[in-house]
Amino acid sequence: MYFCDVKIKEKYLNRCIEIAANGLGTTYPNPMVGAVVVYNHQIIGEGWHRKAGEPHAEVLAINAVANPELLSKATIYVSLEPCNHFGKTPPCADLIIEKGIKKVVVGSVDPNEKVAGRGIKKLMEAGCEVRVGVLEKACNQLNKRFFTFHLKKRPFVILKWAESADGFMAPLHKNENRPVWISNPQSRQLVHKWRTEEQAVLVGTQTVLSDNPQLNVRDWTGNPPVRIVIDRNLCIPKNLSVWDGSQKTIFMVDKNLTMPNLSANIHFEGIDFSENVAEQIAAVLYKHQLQSVIIEGGRKTLQSSIDVGLWDEARVFTGNILLKDGVPAPKFSGNLKSEECIKEDKLRIYTHDD
């Protein structure tokens, strides 16, 4: 009987995770959360958090119940602990108590120090029966960016590059400051989708000088990421795209430089380039409340994060072209999480275990 009960709870928590994922890229700085209200083995209300400042998943799920008199007999399932504090919206724990919902099933505890178990405690003190930890690993994975940010005090770091079939990222020499495409248009469109899902994208000086990237979103719909540009000596010409002010851009420069103030969207952060650059950049991104970053830089920028173990996921495209010579792809060791073909390209995603 207990086994069946667990399976039922997992069924509804899986639905919470499924709908919560709709918020990827739009809920920052909040986590993605899904909630369902169940009565007599039927979902009678569900909701997912869409955007900071808008109603939380629990509110939407409860408001979706057509017959509110059933709430006192229902169970609410939530992928992440209901909040207990006033932010841009009132506490969800208070609403659950107010509506007389007596059974609450929670996927994982909120790592944010403003919550951190207090929502669960408030529910239990009000007489609610609370079950915590159902599909906890999956719920944590859903909010891997949020958990990394609050527990490790840094952004979730994604490495991304494309390499030729013979292991090179780029030719040694080229005549124009524009990319030499190794991946196909479909793979490049996917990269633009990824940019809408993460809060920042990072490149080094040489990538900007060689490719003049815009680092925006053109082949997908969504919010552009904050551009992070490593430019130690502020040598990148002002006519290149990273200076256009079209989106927030943070230049990482030598701490001893005098940093100009050019526009509201251009920022400068000084760091010590003789120390661990990757860790300092992560600290700056944390200060700017950026929960995730895609590193799309060249080999040197990518390898610097790999060498100090400061990465969480690597997304590697392998094209079917041969360069025969050029800039070698980074060397790293990770756990292969998935592998798929995007037409003639192969995409492998790796995870890094601390």
N, C-alpha and C positions, 0 to 999 in steps of 0.2 A: 504494500500500500504506500509506504514511504517513497519507494522508487518511482511509482507512478506520479506521486505528488511532486517530486523533483522534476520529472520530465514535463509536467504541466507548467511549472514555474519557468523552466527553460524556454518553453514554447513562447510564452508571452514576453519574456525578456529578449528573446531573439527578435520579436516584432519591434520592441523598443529600440534595439540597436539598428534595425533595418530603417526605420523612419528617421532616427536621429541623424543618420549619415547624410540625409538631405541637406543638412546645415553646414557641410564641409566648405570652409572658405568664407562663410557669411556670419558666423556667430562670434568671432573674435571680439573682445578678449574672453568671452564666455566659452564654456565647453559645449559640445554637441550632446543633446539630451533628448531622449524619446520617452514617452509615457503612454500607458494604456490602462483603461479602467475596465475591469472584468466583473461580470455578474452572471452567475449560473453558467459558467464555461463559455460565455459569449463576450466579445469585446463590444462594449457599449459607448466607448469614447476613447479617442487617441489624439495625440498631438506631439509635435516636435518643435524645439526652439529654433527660430529662424534667424534672429538678429538681436544683438545687444540692445537693450532698451525696450524690446518687444516682449510680449508675454512668454513665460517659460513653458516648457512642455507640459508640466502638471496642470497649469492653468488652462491651457488649450484642451487637454484631455478631459478635464472635469467639465469645462464649459460645453464640450461636445456631447455630453450625456443628455439625451432627450427627456429622460424621466429622472430628475434630480432626487426623487424620493428613494431611488434604488442605491444611492451612494453609500448610505449607512450599512448596506448589506454587501457592498462590493469590495473588491481588492484593487488597489492601484499598484502597478508595476512601473518602476522608474529605473533607467539605466545608470543614473548617478544620483547620489544622495540629494534629497530636496534641501534647498537652501533655508537658512534660519535667520538671515539678516536682511535689512533693508538696503537695497542698492538703487538701481533705476526702477526696480519693481519690488513689490512687497514679498515677504518670505513665503515660499511655497509650503513649508511645513505648517505654517499658520492656516493656510487655506485648507489643507488636508484635514486638519483638526476641526476647523470651523464647519466643514461639510459633513463631518461625522463619519469619515472613512476610517474603519478600525483595523484594516489589514493592509500593510505596506510591504512590498517586496522590492529591495534595492540591489542593483547590480554591484556597484562599488562605492566606496567612501570617497567623498570629495577631498582632494589633497590641498585645496585652497585653505590657508590658515584661517580665513574668515568663516569657514564652515567646519571642515575637519572633524566630523562626527557629531557636531552640535545639533545638526538637523535631525539626525537619528535619535539623539538623546531627548530632544524636545518632543518628538513623536511618542517615544516610549513613556516619557513622564506624563503625557496626556492620555495614556491608556491604550495606545495603538500597539498592535502585534506587528513587530517589524522583523523581517527576515533579510539578512544582509549577505552578499557574497555569491549570489546566484549568477553564473556565467561571468564571474569577476574578471577573469583574464581577458575575455572578449570585450567586456565593457571598458577595461583599461586600454586595450588596444585601440578601440574606437577613438579615445581621447589621448592618444600617445603624445600629441603635441602639448596639450594642457597639462598632463601628468609630468612630462619632462620639464616643462617650464616651472612648475610649482615645486617639484621635488628636487630637481638638480640645479635650479636657478640659472637656466640657460635655455636657448631655443632648441627645438628638435631639428637636427641637422641632416639634410638630404644632399648627397653628392649626385651629380648628374653629368654624364658625358657620353659622347658618341665616339666609337673607334672603328677603324677600318678592319676588314677581315684579317689583315696581317698585324693588327695591334697598334696602329698609329692614330693619334687624335687630329693631327693637322700636318700639312707639308712643312718642310723647314723654311721655305721661301715662297712668297706670293707677291703679286704686283699691286693689289688693291686692298684697302682696309675694309673688307667684307668677308663673311664666312665662306669657307669651302665646305659645302654640305656633304656629310658622310651618310646621314640618315635621310629617309624619304619624307615627302610632304606630310604623310599621315602621322609619322613619328613626331615631326615638328609641331603638328597641331596638338598632339597629346601633351607636349611640353608646355604649350600655351594654356591648356586646361590645368596642368599642374600649377602654373603660376597663379591662377585664380584661387587655388586651394591653400597656398602658403602665404605667409605674411611678408616675406622678404626674398630677394634674389641677390646673390653675391658674385662679383667677378673681380679679377685682378687688373692691374694696369695694362699688362700686355694684351689681354683679351680685348680691352677697349680700344687700344691703339691698332690692333690687327683687324678687328671685326666691326668696330663702331656699332655695337649692339644697342637696340632701343630698350630691351629688357621690360617691355610692356606686354599687353595682351592684345593680339590682333586676330588670331584665328579661333578665338573662343569668346564667350561672353562672361564677364565677371570683373571683380575688382583687380586692378594691377597691383603687384607687390611693391614694397618699398625697395628701392635700389640701393645696394651696399657696394661701394666702389673702393677698392684698395688703391690709393694713390699717394704713396709715401711722400713724394716731393712736390705734389701738386703740379705734375708735368702734363697732364692730359689736356690737350687743346680745348678751348672753350667752344669751338664750333662742332664738337662731337655731341652725340645724342644725349649722353648722360648729364649734360649741363642744361638741357632744354627747359627744366623746371616743370615739366608736364606731370610729374609724380614725385612724391617725397624721395629724396636721394641723400644718402649719408656717405660722405667721403671719409675714409679712414686714412689719416695723414700723420706724419711725424709730429710727436707732441711738442717739439720745439719750434714748429712753424707758427708764424702769425697767420691766423685763419680769417679770411674775409667773410663778410656776410652779404651774399649776393641776392638771395630771394627767400621767400617764406618756405619754399620747398627744397632748398639746398641747405644741408647741415654738414658740419665738420666735427669730427671726433679725433682727438690726438691720442696716439698710443706709442709705446716704446717698442720700436722694431728690433731692438736687441734682445727682447724677451720673447715669451711664447705668444706669437701674434694671434694664433687661432683662439686661444683662451681669452685674450683681451678683446677680440672682436665679439666673441660670444657674450662677454660681460657687457659690452656696449649695446648689443641687441637686446639683452635682458633689461637694461636700463630704459630702452625705448619701448619696452613692453611687447616685443616681437616674439611670438611663441614658436615660429618655425622659419627656416631659411633653406632655400635651394642654392647650393654652391654650383654655379655654372662656369666657373673660371677655367683657366688653363691648367696644365699639369702641375705647375709649381703651387698654385693656390689649393688645388685639390689634395696634392700630396702632403701639404703642410698640415691639413686637418687629419689625414690618415695617419701620419707619423706620430701624432700625439694622441691618437685614439678618440678624437673629438668628432665623431659622426655616428649617426643612428641607422641610416639607410643609404644604399647606393643603387642608383638606377642607371644601368649601362646599356646603351644601344650598340649593336654591332651591325654595321652595314656590309654589303656584299662587294664593296669596291676594294681594290688593292692600291695602297700608296707606295709600297716598296721601300720607302724611307720617309722620315719625318719625326714629329714629336711623339715619343712613345706614350702610351696610355699609362695612367697611374698604376702602381703596384699596391695591392691590398689583399687582405684576407677577410672573408666574411661568409656568412651562412646563406646559401642560395634559398630564397624564399619562394620565388616564382620565375617562370620562363614562358615567354609567348612570342609568336611571330606577328609582326605588323607588316603585312605583305612580305617584301624580301628582307626586311630588318628583323633582328632578333633582340628582344628586350629581356634582360635579366635583372631581377631585383634582389638585392642582398641586404641582410640585416647584420648589425654589429652588436655582439653581446659584450658588455663590460666585463 
